């Protein structure tokens, strides 16, 4: 279980079971949530232009390879089905 999840679970348990106690715990839970969000957002970095170009190139090449693959497979299956219809259609 993640540390953040444990903190939230502990704050819920500490808040007790009644509705009033849970409502009173909201400000602390919200503050804890935003603190955790800010901590995680500090870890986020944007990719460099070189990384963006490299990953975009990989994606474009992969799309073309898969497109060619599916084009070939589609034609093979189409010809096989056409052959089967013509072969069994005459009998």
GROMACS elastic network, one bead per residue, 0.5 to 0.9 nm:
[ bonds ]
;  ai    aj funct       b0    kb
    1     4     6  0.83901   500
    1     5     6  0.64829   500
    1     6     6  0.66836   500
    2     5     6  0.52223   500
    2     6     6  0.62962   500
    2     7     6  0.87139   500
    3     6     6  0.50775   500
    3     7     6  0.62027   500
    3     8     6  0.86813   500
    4     7     6  0.50652   500
    4     8     6  0.62455   500
    4     9     6  0.85680   500
    4    32     6  0.89065   500
    4    33     6  0.84823   500
    4    36     6  0.73962   500
    5     8     6  0.51103   500
    5     9     6  0.60381   500
    5    10     6  0.84740   500
    6    10     6  0.59762   500
    6    11     6  0.84916   500
    7    10     6  0.51007   500
    7    11     6  0.61423   500
    7    12     6  0.86430   500
    7    32     6  0.84782   500
    8    11     6  0.50807   500
    8    12     6  0.62203   500
    8    13     6  0.86243   500
    8    29     6  0.71192   500
    8    32     6  0.82439   500
    8    33     6  0.84534   500
    9    12     6  0.51388   500
    9    13     6  0.61931   500
    9    14     6  0.84956   500
   10    13     6  0.50403   500
   10    14     6  0.59126   500
   10    15     6  0.83775   500
   11    15     6  0.59595   500
   11    16     6  0.88196   500
   11    25     6  0.74348   500
   11    28     6  0.82886   500
   11    29     6  0.69944   500
   12    16     6  0.67571   500
   12    17     6  0.83686   500
   12    22     6  0.72153   500
   12    25     6  0.77205   500
   12    29     6  0.84805   500
   13    16     6  0.54627   500
   13    17     6  0.76036   500
   14    17     6  0.88052   500
   14    21     6  0.89269   500
   14    22     6  0.89534   500
   14    25     6  0.84594   500
   15    18     6  0.81011   500
   15    20     6  0.89685   500
   15    21     6  0.53706   500
   15    22     6  0.52606   500
   15    23     6  0.84257   500
   15    24     6  0.76613   500
   15    25     6  0.57731   500
   16    19     6  0.83785   500
   16    20     6  0.89897   500
   16    21     6  0.59869   500
   16    22     6  0.66488   500
   17    20     6  0.86229   500
   17    21     6  0.70561   500
   17    22     6  0.70721   500
   18    21     6  0.54682   500
   18    22     6  0.64091   500
   18    23     6  0.88195   500
   19    22     6  0.51182   500
   19    23     6  0.61950   500
   19    24     6  0.86649   500
   20    23     6  0.51319   500
   20    24     6  0.62417   500
   20    25     6  0.87434   500
   21    24     6  0.50571   500
   21    25     6  0.63268   500
   21    26     6  0.89964   500
   22    25     6  0.50977   500
   22    26     6  0.66277   500
   23    26     6  0.53562   500
   23    27     6  0.82595   500
   24    27     6  0.70003   500
   24    28     6  0.82855   500
   25    28     6  0.55653   500
   25    29     6  0.62051   500
   25    30     6  0.86939   500
   26    29     6  0.50109   500
   26    30     6  0.59384   500
   26    31     6  0.84272   500
   27    30     6  0.51379   500
   27    31     6  0.60661   500
   27    32     6  0.85053   500
   28    31     6  0.50781   500
   28    32     6  0.60606   500
   28    33     6  0.85107   500
   29    32     6  0.50310   500
   29    33     6  0.60671   500
   29    34     6  0.87110   500
   30    34     6  0.62469   500
   30    35     6  0.85219   500
   31    34     6  0.52979   500
   31    35     6  0.61098   500
   31    36     6  0.85998   500
   32    35     6  0.50841   500
   32    36     6  0.61611   500
   32    37     6  0.86174   500
   33    36     6  0.51573   500
   33    37     6  0.62023   500
   33    38     6  0.87055   500
   34    38     6  0.60931   500
   34    39     6  0.84898   500
   35    38     6  0.52017   500
   35    39     6  0.61797   500
   35    40     6  0.86886   500
   36    39     6  0.50588   500
   36    40     6  0.62038   500
   36    41     6  0.85600   500
   37    40     6  0.51846   500
   37    41     6  0.60321   500
   37    42     6  0.86575   500
   38    41     6  0.50565   500
   38    42     6  0.62835   500
   38    43     6  0.89732   500
   39    42     6  0.54221   500
   39    43     6  0.70397   500
   40    43     6  0.53211   500
   40    44     6  0.69469   500
   41    44     6  0.52128   500
   41    45     6  0.85430   500
   42    45     6  0.79726   500
   47    50     6  0.80553   500
   47    51     6  0.59691   500
   47    52     6  0.64576   500
   48    51     6  0.52198   500
   48    52     6  0.63332   500
   48    53     6  0.87745   500
   49    52     6  0.50701   500
   49    53     6  0.62326   500
   49    54     6  0.86187   500
   50    53     6  0.52491   500
   50    54     6  0.61839   500
   50    55     6  0.87213   500
   51    54     6  0.50740   500
   51    55     6  0.61379   500
   51    56     6  0.84208   500
   52    55     6  0.53691   500
   52    56     6  0.59981   500
   52    57     6  0.85129   500
   53    56     6  0.51055   500
   53    57     6  0.60664   500
   53    58     6  0.86513   500
   54    57     6  0.51912   500
   54    58     6  0.63433   500
   54    59     6  0.87579   500
   55    58     6  0.50503   500
   55    59     6  0.61887   500
   55    60     6  0.86710   500
   56    59     6  0.50743   500
   56    60     6  0.61592   500
   56    61     6  0.85996   500
   57    60     6  0.52055   500
   57    61     6  0.61386   500
   57    62     6  0.84563   500
   58    61     6  0.52818   500
   58    62     6  0.60218   500
   58    63     6  0.85714   500
   59    62     6  0.50932   500
   59    63     6  0.61033   500
   59    64     6  0.86940   500
   60    63     6  0.51520   500
   60    64     6  0.63487   500
   60    65     6  0.87269   500
   61    64     6  0.52090   500
   61    65     6  0.62204   500
   61    66     6  0.86864   500
   62    65     6  0.50742   500
   62    66     6  0.61347   500
   62    67     6  0.84058   500
   63    66     6  0.52231   500
   63    67     6  0.59467   500
   63    68     6  0.85705   500
   64    68     6  0.61077   500
   64    69     6  0.84961   500
   65    68     6  0.51969   500
   65    69     6  0.61275   500
   65    70     6  0.86791   500
   66    70     6  0.60773   500
   66    71     6  0.84108   500
   67    70     6  0.52794   500
   67    71     6  0.60567   500
   67    72     6  0.86637   500
   68    71     6  0.50152   500
   68    72     6  0.62210   500
   68    73     6  0.86467   500
   69    72     6  0.53021   500
   69    73     6  0.62322   500
   69    74     6  0.85296   500
   70    73     6  0.50219   500
   70    74     6  0.58257   500
   70    75     6  0.84348   500
   71    74     6  0.51551   500
   71    75     6  0.62127   500
   71    76     6  0.86922   500
   72    75     6  0.52028   500
   72    76     6  0.62286   500
   72    77     6  0.86823   500
   73    76     6  0.51079   500
   73    77     6  0.61627   500
   73    78     6  0.84676   500
   74    77     6  0.52232   500
   74    78     6  0.59741   500
   74    79     6  0.85675   500
   75    79     6  0.60613   500
   75    80     6  0.84668   500
   76    79     6  0.52699   500
   76    80     6  0.61411   500
   76    81     6  0.86611   500
   77    80     6  0.50234   500
   77    81     6  0.61077   500
   77    82     6  0.84831   500
   78    81     6  0.52508   500
   78    82     6  0.60683   500
   78    83     6  0.85098   500
   79    82     6  0.50263   500
   79    83     6  0.59947   500
   79    84     6  0.85461   500
   80    83     6  0.50885   500
   80    84     6  0.61815   500
   80    85     6  0.86731   500
   81    84     6  0.50533   500
   81    85     6  0.61593   500
   81    86     6  0.85853   500
   82    85     6  0.51835   500
   82    86     6  0.61687   500
   82    87     6  0.84926   500
   83    86     6  0.51846   500
   83    87     6  0.59192   500
   83    88     6  0.84915   500
   84    87     6  0.50515   500
   84    88     6  0.59583   500
   84    89     6  0.79186   500
   85    88     6  0.54293   500
   85    89     6  0.53913   500
   85    90     6  0.85417   500
   86    90     6  0.65286   500
   87    90     6  0.61464   500
   87    91     6  0.75677   500
   88    91     6  0.56128   500
